[in-house]
């Protein structure tokens, strides 16, 4: 949402490794490890309260074999390594449905049990993808690739504020001006491996830079249709009610962020519900945009013990780009959408540790998002679904987000009961990512 987020992520993270030294360090010096765990290794987690991504279930034993969930309940295989949960809660690994990340971000996310990050604008080089495929200490990722925006459109108004000299001097954002260009752009993004397509609808009024060029309707519709022809979802960045209406009318599959210039009326809520689109409200980002700092999160040892000084300093700040906004109004909006049956997905919009993007940190901010959803009126179990089974279903991540035999063994073991106290999600005892204990 913040105007710096797109540029300070998709391009900062893409370009900060372009120099020869960065490439060399990333490719040759990084501690890349394939799993030293045999595909036949078996782990039995016993005495666990199990939240399967939808509900609490009666079974209290889960068996991991290799990188998959082998069984739930039943007998424990001979020779299995036993992990006694002692009444803790076992649940699926968390999914952050809106980030801008890099290798370090994927590492930090995993420390907090976020086993999958969904990137909403960014580009990944081959050596970075190689690391993701070969290291065992990184969250998994799906990415939109680069976002669609017109010449001079958001987020390029902030390019000159970047600390990256290469970006300011040489980089040119790939703008889209016409429906024909949009189609070619989508074709290229899909060819380069984009998992979904991001379209930016932002005139700057809510981010402190009014008067920005905005994608026109023919180009918007062409972008959506081109995405769908490739079998890809089209997800729109919106921060205003007007932008939300345009996106839904064009047939997008989801909204990244939630409009906060005004509350949605019944007509818009009904249109969103009828369209089947989901919303990633990023309440964490709205909160910091309104000038709030998540100080209780910074002061929580379960958070501070896992973050660097740089990240803690960034987390203690706030963006304050829309101080007239009220979090209570956003709470009302997200609850109205939720009650209408719109799928709500938990996402943070975290990117990099700088003051302009203050109030956010990889991994930790998704837990904050869950807390804000509950503060808005979600039941804790509904908030948990918003970070597990719901995003898995909407993004067709059919091997995760739920606990079932054959599923990917992305799991958290929690001390406490987050279905009663959502803050307990931070009391992480163990994390398994693809069967590897972190």
C-alpha positions in Angstrom: 0.0 0.0 0.0 2.7 2.5 1.0 4.1 4.1 -2.1 7.6 3.0 -1.3 6.6 -0.6 -0.8 6.4 -1.5 -4.5 9.6 0.2 -5.5 11.5 -0.5 -2.3 10.9 -4.1 -2.8 10.3 -5.3 -6.4 13.2 -3.2 -7.6 15.3 -2.9 -4.5 15.4 -6.6 -4.0 15.8 -7.2 -7.8 18.6 -4.8 -8.3 20.6 -4.9 -5.1 22.2 -8.2 -6.2 23.0 -7.2 -9.8 26.6 -6.2 -9.1 29.2 -8.9 -9.7 30.1 -9.1 -6.0 26.5 -9.6 -5.0 26.1 -12.3 -7.5 29.2 -14.0 -6.4 28.3 -13.8 -2.8 24.8 -15.1 -3.4 25.8 -18.0 -5.6 29.0 -19.2 -4.1 29.2 -18.1 -0.4 25.7 -18.8 0.8 25.3 -21.8 3.0 23.0 -23.7 0.7 22.0 -27.2 2.0 19.9 -29.9 0.6 18.0 -31.8 3.3 20.2 -34.3 5.0 17.0 -36.0 6.2 16.3 -39.3 4.5 13.1 -39.5 2.5 12.3 -42.5 4.7 12.8 -40.7 8.1 9.7 -40.8 10.1 8.6 -38.4 12.9 5.6 -39.0 15.1 4.2 -36.0 16.9 2.1 -37.2 19.8 -0.2 -35.7 22.5 -1.1 -32.7 20.2 -4.2 -30.7 19.9 -4.5 -30.5 16.1 -6.0 -27.6 14.2 -6.2 -28.9 10.6 -6.6 -25.5 8.9 -10.3 -25.5 9.3 -11.2 -27.0 12.7 -9.9 -28.7 15.7 -9.9 -32.5 15.2 -10.1 -35.4 17.7 -6.9 -37.1 16.6 -3.8 -36.3 18.7 -1.0 -38.0 16.7 0.5 -37.0 13.4 3.2 -38.8 11.5 5.6 -37.1 9.1 7.5 -39.2 6.5 10.0 -37.4 4.4 8.5 -34.1 3.4 4.9 -35.2 3.6 2.3 -35.9 6.3 2.0 -39.6 6.3 -0.9 -40.2 8.6 -3.1 -38.6 11.3 -4.2 -40.8 14.2 -3.6 -44.5 14.1 -0.5 -46.5 15.0 3.0 -45.0 15.3 5.4 -46.7 12.8 8.2 -48.6 14.3 11.4 -46.6 14.5 9.7 -43.3 14.3 11.4 -40.4 16.1 8.9 -39.2 18.8 8.1 -35.6 19.4 5.8 -35.1 22.4 3.6 -32.0 22.0 2.6 -32.2 25.7 -0.8 -30.7 24.9 0.5 -28.0 22.5 -1.3 -27.1 19.3 -0.2 -28.5 16.0 -1.3 -26.5 13.0 -0.5 -25.8 9.4 2.4 -23.5 8.5 1.2 -20.0 8.0 0.8 -18.3 4.6 1.4 -14.5 4.3 -0.7 -13.5 1.3 0.9 -10.1 0.6 4.7 -9.5 0.9 7.6 -8.1 -1.1 10.5 -10.2 -0.1 14.0 -11.6 -0.8 16.1 -14.5 0.5 16.6 -12.8 3.9 12.9 -12.1 4.1 12.1 -15.8 3.4 14.5 -16.8 6.2 13.0 -14.4 8.7 9.5 -15.4 7.8 10.3 -19.1 8.6 11.5 -18.2 12.0 7.9 -17.1 12.8 6.3 -20.2 11.2 5.4 -18.5 8.0 6.2 -21.3 5.6 4.9 -19.7 2.4 5.0 -16.0 1.3 3.0 -14.7 -1.6 4.8 -11.8 -3.3 2.7 -9.1 -4.8 5.3 -7.5 -7.1 8.9 -8.5 -7.4 11.3 -10.4 -9.6 13.5 -13.4 -8.8 16.8 -14.2 -10.4 18.0 -17.7 -11.2 20.5 -17.8 -8.3 17.8 -16.8 -5.9 15.4 -19.5 -7.2 18.3 -21.9 -6.9 18.7 -21.1 -3.2 15.0 -21.5 -2.5 15.1 -24.9 -4.2 18.2 -26.0 -2.3 18.2 -24.4 1.2 16.2 -25.8 4.0 15.9 -22.7 6.1 13.7 -20.6 3.7 10.0 -20.2 3.4 8.5 -21.2 0.0 7.3 -18.4 -2.3 4.8 -17.7 -5.1 5.2 -14.4 -7.0 3.3 -12.1 -9.3 6.5 -10.9 -11.0 6.3 -7.2 -11.9 3.1 -5.2 -11.5 1.2 -3.5 -14.3 1.2 0.3 -14.1 1.0 3.2 -16.7 3.9 5.6 -17.5 4.6 7.6 -14.3 2.2 5.5 -12.3 2.5 4.2 -8.8 5.0 3.2 -7.5 7.5 4.9 -9.7 7.0 8.4 -8.2 9.3 7.2 -5.4 12.2 5.8 -7.5 14.4 8.7 -6.9 14.1 8.3 -3.1 15.6 4.8 -3.3 19.0 4.3 -1.8 19.9 2.1 -4.7 22.1 4.1 -7.1 21.7 1.6 -9.9 18.0 1.9 -9.7 18.0 5.7 -9.7 20.5 5.9 -12.5 19.8 3.1 -14.9 16.6 1.2 -14.2 13.4 1.9 -16.2 10.1 0.5 -15.0 8.3 -1.6 -17.6 5.2 0.6 -18.1 2.0 -0.4 -19.8 0.0 2.2 -21.9 -2.4 0.3 -24.0 -4.4 -2.9 -24.1 -2.0 -4.4 -26.6 0.9 -3.6 -24.4 -0.9 -5.1 -21.4 -1.4 -8.4 -23.3 2.3 -8.6 -24.3 3.3 -7.7 -20.7 1.2 -10.5 -19.2 2.5 -12.9 -21.8 6.0 -12.0 -20.8 5.3 -12.3 -17.1 3.8 -15.7 -17.4 6.7 -16.8 -19.6 9.1 -15.7 -16.9 7.3 -17.7 -14.3 4.7 -15.4 -12.6 2.3 -17.4 -10.6 -0.4 -14.7 -10.8 -0.6 -11.2 -12.2 -0.7 -7.9 -10.2 -2.4 -4.8 -11.6 -1.9 -1.4 -9.9 -4.9 1.0 -9.6 -3.6 3.9 -7.6 -4.1 7.7 -8.1 -2.0 8.5 -5.1 -4.6 10.3 -3.0 -4.3 7.8 -0.2 -0.5 7.6 -0.3 0.4 11.2 -0.2 1.1 11.8 -3.9 -2.2 12.8 -5.6 -2.6 13.1 -9.3 -0.7 10.0 -10.4 -1.5 8.5 -13.8 -3.9 5.5 -13.4 -4.4 2.5 -15.7 -7.4 3.1 -18.0 -10.4 0.8 -18.2 -9.6 -0.8 -21.6 -6.1 -1.6 -20.5 -7.3 -2.8 -17.1 -9.8 -5.2 -18.7 -7.3 -6.4 -21.2 -4.8 -7.2 -18.4 -7.5 -9.2 -16.5 -8.5 -11.1 -19.6 -4.9 -11.9 -20.6 -4.3 -13.2 -17.2 -7.3 -15.5 -17.3 -6.3 -16.7 -20.8 -3.2 -18.0 -19.2 -5.1 -19.5 -16.3 -3.6 -17.0 -13.9 -5.4 -14.9 -11.3 -5.5 -11.1 -11.7 -5.0 -9.3 -8.4 -5.5 -5.6 -8.1 -3.7 -3.1 -5.8 -6.4 -0.7 -4.6 -6.6 1.7 -1.7 -9.8 3.6 -2.6 -13.5 2.7 -3.1 -13.3 4.0 -6.6 -10.4 1.7 -7.4 -12.2 -1.2 -5.8 -15.3 -0.7 -7.9 -13.2 -0.5 -11.1 -11.2 -3.6 -10.2 -14.4 -5.7 -9.5 -16.1 -4.4 -12.6 -13.1 -5.5 -14.6 -13.3 -9.1 -13.2 -10.3 -9.3 -11.0 -9.9 -12.4 -8.7 -8.7 -10.6 -5.6 -7.9 -7.2 -4.1 -4.5 -6.6 -2.6 -5.2 -4.1 0.3 -8.6 -2.8 1.3 -10.0 0.6 0.3 -9.7 3.0 3.3 -10.6 6.4 2.0 -14.2 5.6 2.9 -16.3 2.6 4.0 -17.7 0.4 1.2 -21.4 0.7 0.7 -23.8 -2.2 0.5 -23.7 -2.1 -3.3 -19.9 -2.5 -3.5 -19.9 -5.3 -0.8 -22.6 -7.1 -2.8 -20.7 -6.7 -6.0 -17.5 -8.1 -4.4 -19.4 -11.0 -2.9 -21.2 -11.8 -6.2 -17.9 -11.6 -8.1 -16.2 -14.2 -5.9 -13.2 -12.0 -5.4 -11.2 -12.2 -2.2 -9.6 -9.4 -0.2 -6.2 -9.2 1.5 -6.9 -6.2 3.8 -3.4 -5.8 5.1 -4.6 -4.2 8.4 -1.1 -4.1 9.6 -0.2 -1.7 6.8 -3.3 0.3 7.2 -2.5 0.7 10.9 1.0 2.0 10.3 -0.3 4.2 7.4 -2.6 5.8 9.9 0.3 6.6 12.2 0.2 3.6 14.6 3.3 1.8 15.7 3.0 -1.9 16.9 4.8 -1.3 20.1 3.4 -4.3 21.9 4.8 -6.4 19.1 8.2 -4.8 19.5 8.2 -5.3 23.2 7.2 -9.0 22.9 10.2 -11.2 23.6 8.8 -13.8 21.3 9.3 -11.3 18.5 12.4 -9.3 19.6 14.4 -12.4 20.2 14.1 -13.4 16.5 14.7 -10.0 14.8 17.9 -8.1 14.2 18.3 -4.6 15.6 17.7 -3.2 12.1 14.3 -4.9 11.8 13.3 -4.0 15.4 14.0 -0.4 14.7 11.9 -0.5 11.6 9.1 -2.3 13.3 9.0 0.3 16.0 8.3 3.1 13.5 5.2 3.9 11.4 4.6 5.2 7.9 2.0 7.9 8.8 1.1 8.5 5.1 -2.6 8.8 5.8 -3.0 10.1 9.3 -6.7 11.0 8.9 -7.5 7.3 8.5 -9.0 5.4 11.4 -8.3 1.8 12.1 -11.8 1.4 13.6 -13.3 2.2 10.3 -11.1 -0.4 8.6 -12.3 -2.9 11.2 -15.9 -2.1 10.3 -15.2 -2.5 6.6 -13.4 -5.8 6.9 -16.1 -7.2 9.2 -18.9 -6.1 6.8 -17.1 -7.9 4.0 -16.5 -11.0 6.1 -20.1 -11.2 7.2 -21.2 -10.9 3.6 -19.2 -14.0 2.8 -16.2 -12.5 1.1 -13.0 -14.5 1.6 -10.5 -12.6 3.8 -6.9 -13.6 3.5 -4.2 -12.6 6.0 -1.3 -10.6 4.6 1.1 -8.0 5.9 2.6 -6.2 2.9 6.0 -6.3 4.6 9.1 -5.5 2.6 12.4 -4.1 3.8 13.7 -2.7 7.1 13.7 1.1 6.6 11.9 3.9 8.5 9.7 4.8 5.5 8.2 1.3 5.6 8.1 1.2 9.4 5.7 -0.9 11.5 6.3 -4.1 9.6 8.7 -7.1 9.8 8.7 -10.5 7.9 6.9 -13.2 9.8 6.1 -11.1 12.9 3.7 -8.9 11.0 1.6 -11.8 9.9 1.0 -12.6 13.6 0.1 -9.0 14.1 -2.4 -9.2 11.2 -4.0 -12.1 12.9 -4.3 -10.1 16.1 -5.8 -7.2 14.2 -8.4 -9.4 12.5 -9.5 -10.7 15.9 -9.6 -7.1 17.2 -11.8 -6.3 14.2 -14.3 -9.0 15.3 -13.0 -12.3 13.7 -13.2 -15.3 15.9 -9.6 -16.6 16.5 -10.3 -19.7 14.5 -11.5 -17.6 11.6 -8.3 -15.6 11.7 -6.3 -18.8 11.7 -8.1 -20.0 8.6 -7.3 -16.6 6.9 -3.6 -17.6 7.2 -3.9 -21.3 6.4 -6.7 -23.0 4.5 -8.3 -19.9 2.9 -5.2 -18.6 1.0 -4.3 -22.2 0.2 -7.7 -22.7 -1.5 -7.8 -19.3 -3.2 -4.2 -19.6 -4.6 -4.6 -23.3 -5.5 -1.9 -24.3 -3.1 -3.4 -27.7 -2.8 -0.5 -29.4 -0.9 -0.5 -27.0 2.1 -2.6 -24.8 4.4 -4.4 -27.8 5.8 -3.3 -30.9 7.6 -4.2 -34.1 5.7 -2.4 -37.3 4.7 -0.2 -36.6 1.7 0.0 -32.9 2.4 3.3 -31.1 2.5 4.7 -31.2 6.0 4.6 -27.5 6.8 3.7 -27.4 10.4 3.8 -25.4 13.6 3.8 -26.6 17.1 2.5 -24.0 19.4 2.6 -23.7 23.2 -0.9 -22.6 24.0 -4.2 -22.5 22.2 -4.5 -19.8 19.5 -8.1 -20.8 18.8 -8.8 -19.2 22.2 -6.0 -16.6 22.4 -4.7 -15.5 19.0 -1.5 -14.1 20.5 -0.4 -17.7 21.3 0.6 -18.1 17.6 3.8 -16.4 18.6 4.6 -19.1 21.2 6.3 -21.3 18.7 8.0 -24.4 19.9 8.8 -26.1 16.6 8.5 -25.4 12.9 8.7 -27.9 10.1 9.0 -26.8 6.6 8.6 -29.6 4.0 9.3 -32.0 6.8 12.5 -30.4 8.0 12.5 -29.2 11.6 14.0 -25.7 11.9 
